[in-house]
Amino acid sequence: MLIRRIERFLRETGMPWTKFGRLAAHDPRFVQDLRNGRVPRAATTSRVEHFMNIYSEEACAN
């Protein structure tokens, strides 16, 4: 599930959920909506996963 991967990402990075939503999905309420049962479109899921992958790669490079 996407929300589980996001929650793990947030714990590992210490990023606030609102900032994650703004950066990954252009929606500061994105994570809260997922927690409340929102089901994102496939394109949104891909964009969010891409954001987490790129963010992790850049963090490892530094």
N, C-alpha and C positions, 0 to 999 in steps of 0.2 A: 504494500500500500504506500502511496505517495506520502501521506501524512506521517507515517512512521519514519521514512527516510528524511523528511524535513525535520522532524523532532530530533533525530539523531544529529543531523547537521547543525541545528541550533545549539544543542548541548556541546558539541565538539568545537564550534567556532565562538560561542558566546554571543552570537548576533541576536539582537532583539527581534521578535517575530514580526513586528510592524516594519522594520527596516528590510527584513527578508522579503516580505510581501511587496514592498515598493520596488526593490531591486529586481526580483525574480519574475514577478507577475504584474507589475505596475498597479498593484492594489494593496494598500496597507492592511486591509482586513482579510486578505487571502488566507492566511494561516488560521485565523479564528473561524472563518467560514468553513474551512476544511474540518476543523475540530467539531463544528456543529453539523457536519454531514454533507457539505457541498461536494459535488462530484465534478472535477474540472474536465474540460474538453481535452481531447488527445493532444492538440497543438499546445495548450497551456501546460500540460504535463511534460511534454518534450522540452518546452522552453525552460521550465523550472528545473528539470533534471540537468539540462545543459548548463544553466547558471551554477548549480551546485558543483558539477564536474569542473568547470572552468575556475571557480572560486577556490576549490581544493587544490587544483594544479598550481595556481598562482601562489597560494599559501605555502605549498611545498617548495616552490622555487625560491622563495625568499628566505 
